[in-house]
Structure formats: C-alpha cells, structure tokens
Amino acid sequence: MSADLSITQKIPCHFRVYRGNSKAGEMARLVYVGVSEGLIYIAPFVDQCFFEHSTVEQEGTLEWKQLECFLNQNQPDTSLLMAPLEVVQQCQRPGDIVGLSRLHQKVDVSSDWEHVQRELSHRENKRRVQLVGQGFGFDVSLKDEDFFAFYRSMHVPTMRARYGRFARSVPEQSAYLELFKQGVLFRVCLKGDWVAGSVSQVDESTRTLNARLIGVRDGAAIYRVNGAQNYVYHAILEWASHQSNIDCVDFQGCEPFLSKGTFQYKKRFGAKAVVPDNAFGQWRLLIRAHKLGASARQFLINNPVVGLDAEGRLQAQYFYDAGHEIRSDIPFASKGISSQVSHNLDQWHG
C-alpha cells in the first residue's frame, strides 16, 4: 500500500497488530492501519469477530509511505485500512474489499407521532404497547443534578456491563457541556420509578436530535430484560415527533457490518441507514485477505460488509465458498440499503 501524502500529511497513521487463535481454529494475525478512530471502533469489533482469543502484539504510529513495507514485514492473515477515500482508492488492489467506515441510522420524525408509529416494525409496535401497559412512561429533564445522576449511576455502569474493557464513552464534562446543555435528558420510569434514560443533543441547524448516551440503573441486566432500555428509543421518537424544531432523530453510528447487533436492532424503529455527514463519511474501510485462508474466509462469510454500489447507493456485500453458503440469516433489508451482492471466495483472487 502507498498513500498520497498531500492528503494524509496532517493525519497520523496508527497501527495495531493482533495475534491469537482465530475462530477458524488456527493461529492468525490481524493488522489495523489508518486513522486513530479505527482503533476505537473498527479494530476492536473485527478483533472480537476474528479471534477466539487474541493479544495486541504491537501498536504505534508510522509514516503513510511506510505502509507497504510494514504490512509485508508483519505478514498478517488480514489487514484493515481505514483512511480517506482517495488514499483507499490509490491503495486498492484486485481482491481487496472496500466498505464504509461507519453507518448512521436515522428516523424521519417530521410528520407526526402516528406516522412514526406506522414505520416501526410490527414487533416494536407490539412491544411499545406492552411496555406502556406495564407502567412505563417518560419525561425530559434539564436539571444538572439529573444529568450527573444519570451519567454516574446509569450510563457509565451500563457501558461497563455491556462492553467491559472495550467500554467507551464521552467524558463526563464533555457530555455535560456538549450534549446535555445543548439538548435534553430523557428519564424512563416504571410506575414512577426512574430506571433508565438517555442524553440527546439537539442540533438546531440541521433540525436533528442526536441520541447519544444511554443507560439503565446500575447497568443491571434486569432493565434490559424488562424492556426499560428498549423503551428509551420509543420515548425519544415520541418526544421528538412532537417538537416543531426537530425533523430527524439520528440514532448514531455503528461499524459497517450486518452482524453488528445494534444495526439489526435499530432498524426495527424505522431507521434508515445512511453515510455519516461527518469525517467518517469521507473515510472508507479496505479489507485485504492476504492468503484468503480459513480465518479470513470465516470472518468475511460471517460478517457481511456494507459498501457502495456503482451509483453510490448502500449495498450489502456477502461472501461464500464451496463449503459455506452466504449468511442469509444475517439480513440486509433496511431502509437505505438498496441491494446486495454475493462474492464467491473460491474465485475471488482469480
């Protein structure tokens, strides 16, 4: 790989090398190179999907012009490059897979609450009615003390419980100033008892509510099981659909793989998959399976990638080989994704 330094001269190139037992049952290496954001999102997700157990063998920074030499020296089974589109286009070789760097999922709330309800999946509409019947309700708060109570006793414990060492979030002071003070706190209550919530920022310039932080009391699993966390999404949509200054709810981003649970979950709320209108929208993810061995094949088959078709529309990319059919049980059907394409890995490198 080589890169156009005029594009990358102000962007450090980071790398991380993983080594471990892959889910195909063999020792393997996985290398991430590119923008720093990939170390937070893409690399940990692929690591979890690729390996049963792994360790970080090496990490640091390098010059973009050193990419090809670096990858050749490490001889990984699979490489990931997340970089500006122009860099990915220059680096791309036959057999490389190119996807988005991130997906966002947005819900149109510009009509009314009744319209939003009609766009929910049958499952979510039924669940909302059940939750209301069980005593769930919500309000919004602008009180500082409510924000800090939510952040410390709900959001942080929930992130820790769900992601463990991979937990990531916005620092408390940044969340307070940049999210809460520019938005609202949703408080979900069960029979008057506050059990879950979310901090959402309101962007007046784009008429968008950005749903950012979520949490349940003490991060306890019972509040995910009993529907408290689920009701947060319903509360956000109901409130936003009644605001004259909000046309869209952005349920934020996820990694561009159909196996990502949050992607499959949020589309049930009528969300449309879109290319982010931030820096992630200018970046792409290049996946290079150097040997296309068992580890790379298993990862690709089990984790369909979302990219763009020739017309720039979102397209699901599935993979299969003689021993494995496409994962049709991982559905691509979603607003915003126009088509799917299936690639035979046995013929991938000609």
SULKABEL-V176063 format. One record per backbone hydrogen bond with DSSP energy under -0.5 kcal/mol. CO is the residue of the C=O (numbers start at 1). NH is the residue of the N-H. E is the energy in kcal/mol with one decimal. If there is no record, write none. Layout:
co:CO nh:NH e:E
co:CO nh:NH e:E
//
This chain:
co:1 nh:68 e:-1.6
co:3 nh:5 e:-0.9
co:4 nh:7 e:-1.6
co:4 nh:8 e:-1.5
co:5 nh:9 e:-1.7
co:8 nh:11 e:-1.9
co:10 nh:12 e:-0.6
co:12 nh:14 e:-0.6
co:13 nh:62 e:-2.3
co:14 nh:34 e:-2.1
co:15 nh:60 e:-1.9
co:16 nh:18 e:-0.5
co:16 nh:32 e:-2.8
co:17 nh:57 e:-3.0
co:17 nh:58 e:-1.1
co:18 nh:30 e:-2.0
co:19 nh:55 e:-2.4
co:20 nh:22 e:-0.7
co:20 nh:28 e:-2.4
co:21 nh:52 e:-3.2
co:21 nh:53 e:-1.3
co:22 nh:25 e:-1.9
co:26 nh:22 e:-3.3
co:28 nh:20 e:-2.0
co:29 nh:77 e:-1.7
co:29 nh:78 e:-1.4
co:30 nh:18 e:-3.4
co:31 nh:80 e:-2.7
co:32 nh:16 e:-2.1
co:33 nh:82 e:-1.9
co:34 nh:14 e:-3.0
co:35 nh:38 e:-1.4
co:36 nh:39 e:-1.7
co:36 nh:40 e:-0.6
co:37 nh:40 e:-1.0
co:37 nh:41 e:-1.9
co:38 nh:43 e:-3.1
co:41 nh:45 e:-1.6
co:42 nh:46 e:-2.8
co:43 nh:47 e:-2.5
co:44 nh:48 e:-2.1
co:45 nh:49 e:-1.8
co:46 nh:50 e:-2.7
co:47 nh:51 e:-2.4
co:50 nh:23 e:-2.4
co:53 nh:21 e:-1.4
co:55 nh:19 e:-2.2
co:55 nh:57 e:-0.8
co:58 nh:17 e:-3.2
co:60 nh:15 e:-2.4
co:62 nh:13 e:-0.8
co:63 nh:66 e:-2.2
co:64 nh:67 e:-1.6
co:66 nh:70 e:-2.6
co:67 nh:71 e:-2.6
co:68 nh:72 e:-2.1
co:69 nh:73 e:-2.1
co:70 nh:74 e:-1.8
co:71 nh:75 e:-1.7
co:71 nh:76 e:-0.5
co:77 nh:290 e:-1.2
co:77 nh:291 e:-0.8
co:78 nh:31 e:-2.2
co:79 nh:288 e:-2.7
co:80 nh:33 e:-2.5
co:81 nh:83 e:-0.6
co:81 nh:286 e:-3.3
co:82 nh:35 e:-2.3
co:83 nh:284 e:-2.6
co:84 nh:87 e:-0.8
co:84 nh:88 e:-2.2
co:85 nh:89 e:-2.7
co:86 nh:90 e:-1.7
co:87 nh:91 e:-2.1
co:88 nh:92 e:-1.9
co:93 nh:96 e:-2.2
co:97 nh:287 e:-3.3
co:99 nh:285 e:-2.8
co:102 nh:276 e:-0.5
co:103 nh:254 e:-1.9
co:104 nh:274 e:-2.7
co:105 nh:251 e:-2.8
co:106 nh:272 e:-3.4
co:107 nh:109 e:-0.6
co:107 nh:249 e:-2.7
co:112 nh:116 e:-2.0
co:113 nh:117 e:-2.4
co:114 nh:118 e:-1.6
co:115 nh:119 e:-1.1
co:116 nh:119 e:-0.7
co:116 nh:120 e:-0.7
co:117 nh:120 e:-0.8
co:121 nh:125 e:-2.4
co:122 nh:126 e:-2.3
co:123 nh:127 e:-2.2
co:124 nh:128 e:-2.5
co:125 nh:129 e:-1.9
co:126 nh:130 e:-2.0
co:127 nh:131 e:-2.7
co:128 nh:132 e:-2.4
co:129 nh:133 e:-2.0
co:130 nh:134 e:-1.4
co:131 nh:136 e:-2.3
co:132 nh:135 e:-1.3
co:135 nh:191 e:-2.7
co:137 nh:189 e:-2.7
co:139 nh:187 e:-3.0
co:141 nh:185 e:-1.8
co:143 nh:147 e:-1.8
co:144 nh:148 e:-2.3
co:145 nh:149 e:-1.9
co:146 nh:150 e:-2.5
co:147 nh:151 e:-3.1
co:148 nh:152 e:-2.3
co:149 nh:153 e:-2.3
co:150 nh:154 e:-1.9
co:150 nh:155 e:-2.5
co:151 nh:156 e:-2.4
co:153 nh:218 e:-3.0
co:154 nh:158 e:-1.9
co:154 nh:216 e:-0.8
co:155 nh:159 e:-2.5
co:156 nh:160 e:-2.2
co:157 nh:161 e:-2.4
co:158 nh:162 e:-2.4
co:159 nh:163 e:-2.4
co:160 nh:164 e:-1.7
co:163 nh:166 e:-2.6
co:164 nh:167 e:-1.8
co:171 nh:175 e:-2.8
co:172 nh:176 e:-2.3
co:173 nh:177 e:-2.5
co:174 nh:178 e:-2.8
co:174 nh:179 e:-0.6
co:175 nh:179 e:-1.0
co:175 nh:180 e:-2.7
co:176 nh:181 e:-2.3
co:179 nh:182 e:-0.9
co:180 nh:183 e:-1.9
co:182 nh:202 e:-2.4
co:184 nh:186 e:-0.5
co:184 nh:200 e:-2.5
co:185 nh:141 e:-2.5
co:186 nh:188 e:-0.6
co:186 nh:198 e:-1.6
co:187 nh:139 e:-1.8
co:187 nh:189 e:-0.5
co:188 nh:195 e:-2.6
co:188 nh:196 e:-1.6
co:189 nh:137 e:-2.3
co:189 nh:191 e:-0.6
co:190 nh:193 e:-1.5
co:192 nh:194 e:-0.6
co:193 nh:190 e:-2.6
co:195 nh:217 e:-2.7
co:196 nh:188 e:-2.9
co:197 nh:215 e:-1.8
co:198 nh:186 e:-3.4
co:198 nh:200 e:-0.5
co:199 nh:212 e:-1.6
co:199 nh:213 e:-2.0
co:200 nh:184 e:-2.3
co:201 nh:203 e:-0.6
co:201 nh:210 e:-3.5
co:202 nh:204 e:-0.9
co:203 nh:206 e:-0.6
co:203 nh:207 e:-0.9
co:203 nh:208 e:-1.9
co:207 nh:247 e:-3.1
co:207 nh:248 e:-1.5
co:208 nh:203 e:-3.2
co:208 nh:210 e:-0.6
co:209 nh:211 e:-0.8
co:209 nh:250 e:-3.0
co:210 nh:201 e:-2.2
co:210 nh:212 e:-0.7
co:213 nh:199 e:-1.7
co:215 nh:197 e:-2.3
co:216 nh:219 e:-2.6
co:217 nh:220 e:-2.1
co:220 nh:223 e:-1.4
co:221 nh:224 e:-1.6
co:221 nh:225 e:-2.2
co:222 nh:226 e:-2.8
co:223 nh:228 e:-0.5
co:223 nh:229 e:-2.1
co:224 nh:227 e:-0.5
co:227 nh:231 e:-2.4
co:228 nh:232 e:-0.9
co:229 nh:232 e:-0.7
co:229 nh:233 e:-0.7
co:230 nh:233 e:-1.0
co:230 nh:234 e:-1.0
co:231 nh:235 e:-2.7
co:232 nh:236 e:-2.3
co:233 nh:237 e:-2.1
co:234 nh:238 e:-2.6
co:235 nh:239 e:-2.6
co:236 nh:240 e:-2.6
co:237 nh:241 e:-2.1
co:238 nh:242 e:-0.5
co:239 nh:242 e:-1.3
co:240 nh:243 e:-1.7
co:242 nh:244 e:-0.5
co:243 nh:246 e:-1.4
co:247 nh:109 e:-2.3
co:247 nh:110 e:-0.8
co:248 nh:209 e:-2.9
co:248 nh:250 e:-0.5
co:249 nh:107 e:-2.9
co:249 nh:251 e:-0.7
co:250 nh:211 e:-2.0
co:252 nh:105 e:-1.2
co:254 nh:103 e:-2.5
co:255 nh:257 e:-1.8
co:256 nh:306 e:-2.6
co:257 nh:260 e:-1.9
co:260 nh:263 e:-0.6
co:260 nh:264 e:-1.6
co:261 nh:265 e:-2.2
co:262 nh:266 e:-2.6
co:263 nh:267 e:-1.5
co:265 nh:268 e:-1.3
co:266 nh:269 e:-1.7
co:266 nh:271 e:-0.9
co:267 nh:270 e:-1.5
co:268 nh:121 e:-2.8
co:271 nh:335 e:-0.6
co:272 nh:106 e:-2.4
co:274 nh:104 e:-2.4
co:278 nh:281 e:-1.4
co:279 nh:282 e:-1.8
co:279 nh:283 e:-0.6
co:280 nh:101 e:-0.5
co:280 nh:283 e:-0.8
co:282 nh:85 e:-2.4
co:283 nh:101 e:-0.8
co:284 nh:83 e:-1.7
co:284 nh:286 e:-0.6
co:285 nh:99 e:-3.0
co:286 nh:81 e:-2.6
co:286 nh:288 e:-0.5
co:287 nh:97 e:-2.6
co:287 nh:289 e:-0.5
co:288 nh:79 e:-2.7
co:288 nh:290 e:-0.9
co:293 nh:297 e:-2.5
co:294 nh:298 e:-2.5
co:295 nh:299 e:-2.1
co:296 nh:300 e:-2.6
co:297 nh:301 e:-2.7
co:298 nh:302 e:-2.1
co:299 nh:303 e:-0.9
co:304 nh:258 e:-2.3
co:305 nh:307 e:-0.6
co:305 nh:317 e:-3.3
co:306 nh:100 e:-2.5
co:307 nh:315 e:-2.6
co:309 nh:312 e:-2.0
co:313 nh:309 e:-2.7
co:314 nh:338 e:-1.9
co:314 nh:339 e:-1.0
co:315 nh:307 e:-2.9
co:316 nh:318 e:-0.6
co:316 nh:341 e:-2.4
co:317 nh:305 e:-1.8
co:318 nh:343 e:-2.5
co:320 nh:345 e:-3.4
co:321 nh:324 e:-1.0
co:324 nh:321 e:-2.2
co:326 nh:328 e:-2.1
co:327 nh:330 e:-2.0
co:329 nh:331 e:-0.8
co:334 nh:337 e:-1.7
co:335 nh:273 e:-3.0
co:336 nh:314 e:-0.6
co:336 nh:338 e:-0.7
co:339 nh:316 e:-2.7
co:341 nh:318 e:-3.0
co:343 nh:320 e:-2.1
co:343 nh:345 e:-0.8
co:344 nh:347 e:-1.4
co:345 nh:348 e:-0.7
co:347 nh:350 e:-1.5
//
